[in-house]
Amino acid sequence: MDNNQVTALSVIDSIDTNIVARTMDKIYAFQQVIQQAVVPGHDIGIIPGTDKPTLLKPGAEKIVMMMGLASRYEIMDKIEDYEKGFFAYNIRCTLSRHGMDICEGVGNCNSRESKYVKADPYSIANTILKMAKKRAYVDAVLSVASLSDIFTQDLEDMPDMTISGGPSHRDNQGKPLLEQVLTFGKHKGRTFADLLENERGYLEWLAHSDNQKWAPIAKQVLEEAAKTTSDGETVDLGGIPAAVTKMAHKAGMTDQDLISFIQGTYDKPWAELSGPEKNSIIEQLQGLSQ
């Protein structure tokens, strides 16, 4: 046998167990912090019959900000068949810090999934791309600090499951439209502002569904989102995460104020900012919101 051959035992022998023990302690401590920071019904959902909550995109964004990470995406494969109306995307999401890649996640989505088959595939192609990106993002976040130990996969991959508990119709009384929450289905407990930002395809499907209660509300949300600002231009957030816009709103900024703030600080939009630049914007917003 080759004396230079690497075996599992030789790898174990080369490891400093004291360092491993300290690392495991830090991972456990970080997991405890995450569990205390996430909000049930918004950041995580509870799936009946399972022993772990599912991580939602707002929760994943919160974890990424807490760790000071930046994300980037790569389209690994795509199908855009405009003749047959079929769209599919495979996305890789890479999380990095200070320019060094930490981990990767993959996700895919296509227009023949059950939630999209009733929708016009041509009008939701971008939504399908965003969903693939979201799945890759959540997959990467679950890997970044052994978070699979405490969270399971995204609800998008479990279409027959629903979030247990949560608000009722009475909880929506007197609330602005975007602050109201859905009270049924797999997105139960999520606000319409959250759905508009992260699940627009679902809202479009709901608006065209036979649901007499929720279809009109979904239509109203989409119609108001399409309204223009006072200067006649529609606000395009340009990929700014929902968690960042919420910080800006808490600081008294409108979406347009946030866009102007970012542009005025770095003379470029959010999508072109580096990881450290994004972290700087977040830190400034946190300071303004306190």
Residue pairs with C-beta under 8 A, 6 or more apart in sequence:
27 145
27 146
30 145
31 145
31 146
31 147
31 149
31 150
33 66
34 63
34 66
34 145
34 147
34 150
35 150
37 43
37 62
37 66
38 44
38 55
38 59
38 62
38 63
39 59
40 46
40 53
40 165
40 189
41 163
41 165
41 166
41 167
41 181
41 188
41 189
41 190
42 56
42 58
42 59
42 189
42 190
42 191
42 194
43 55
43 56
43 58
43 59
43 62
44 53
44 54
44 55
44 56
44 59
44 151
45 53
45 54
45 56
45 155
45 163
45 186
45 189
46 53
46 54
46 163
46 164
46 165
47 53
47 54
47 152
47 155
47 158
47 161
47 162
47 163
47 164
48 161
48 162
48 164
50 152
52 150
52 151
52 152
53 150
53 151
53 152
54 151
54 152
54 153
54 154
54 155
54 158
55 138
55 141
55 142
55 147
55 151
55 152
55 153
55 154
56 138
56 154
56 155
56 190
57 134
57 137
57 138
57 154
57 198
57 242
58 194
58 198
58 242
58 243
59 151
60 137
60 138
60 141
61 241
61 242
61 243
62 243
63 141
63 144
63 145
63 147
64 71
64 95
64 141
65 243
65 279
65 282
67 97
67 144
67 145
68 97
68 275
68 279
69 95
69 96
69 97
69 102
69 144
69 275
70 95
70 96
70 97
70 274
70 275
70 276
70 278
70 279
71 93
71 94
71 95
71 96
71 137
71 140
72 93
72 94
72 96
73 91
73 92
73 93
73 94
73 133
73 136
74 91
74 92
74 94
75 89
75 90
75 91
76 90
76 91
76 92
76 106
77 88
77 89
77 90
78 87
78 88
78 89
78 90
79 86
79 87
79 88
79 89
79 110
80 87
80 125
81 87
82 122
85 111
85 121
85 122
86 110
86 111
86 112
86 121
87 110
87 111
87 121
87 125
87 128
87 129
88 108
88 109
88 110
88 111
88 128
89 108
89 109
89 110
89 128
89 129
89 132
89 133
90 106
90 107
90 108
90 132
91 106
91 107
91 108
91 129
91 132
91 133
91 135
91 136
92 104
92 105
92 106
92 136
93 104
93 105
93 106
93 107
93 133
93 136
93 137
93 139
93 140
94 101
94 103
94 104
94 140
95 101
95 102
95 103
95 104
95 105
95 140
95 141
95 144
96 102
96 275
97 275
98 275
98 276
99 275
102 144
103 140
103 143
103 144
104 140
104 143
105 135
105 136
105 137
105 138
105 139
105 140
105 141
105 142
105 143
106 136
106 139
107 131
107 132
107 133
107 134
107 135
107 136
107 137
107 138
107 139
108 132
108 135
109 128
109 129
109 131
109 132
109 135
110 116
110 128
111 117
111 121
111 124
111 125
111 128
114 159
115 159
115 201
115 202
115 205
116 124
116 128
116 201
116 205
118 205
118 208
118 209
119 201
119 204
119 205
119 208
121 128
123 204
124 201
124 204
127 200
127 201
127 204
128 201
130 198
130 200
130 201
131 156
131 201
134 154
134 156
134 198
135 154
135 156
135 157
138 153
138 154
141 147
142 148
142 151
142 153
155 161
155 163
155 186
155 187
158 186
159 186
161 186
162 184
162 185
162 186
162 188
163 186
163 187
163 188
163 189
165 189
166 181
166 183
166 188
166 189
167 181
167 183
167 189
168 183
169 183
171 181
171 183
172 180
172 181
172 183
177 192
177 217
177 220
177 221
177 224
178 191
178 192
178 193
178 196
178 221
179 191
179 192
179 193
180 191
180 192
180 217
181 188
181 189
181 190
181 191
181 192
182 188
182 189
182 190
182 192
182 195
182 214
184 214
187 195
187 199
187 202
190 199
192 203
192 217
192 218
192 221
193 242
194 242
195 202
195 203
195 221
196 203
196 221
196 222
196 225
197 237
197 242
197 245
198 242
200 222
203 218
203 221
203 222
204 218
204 222
206 214
206 215
206 218
207 215
207 218
207 219
207 222
208 215
209 215
226 234
228 234
229 235
229 256
235 255
235 256
235 259
237 245
237 255
237 259
237 270
238 259
238 269
238 270
238 271
239 270
239 271
240 258
240 259
240 262
240 270
244 258
244 270
244 281
244 282
244 285
245 255
245 258
247 282
247 285
247 286
247 289
248 254
248 255
248 257
248 258
248 261
248 285
250 289
251 285
251 288
251 289
252 288
253 261
253 288
259 269
259 270
261 281
262 269
262 270
262 273
262 281
263 269
265 280
265 281
265 284
266 273
266 277
266 281
270 278
270 281
273 281
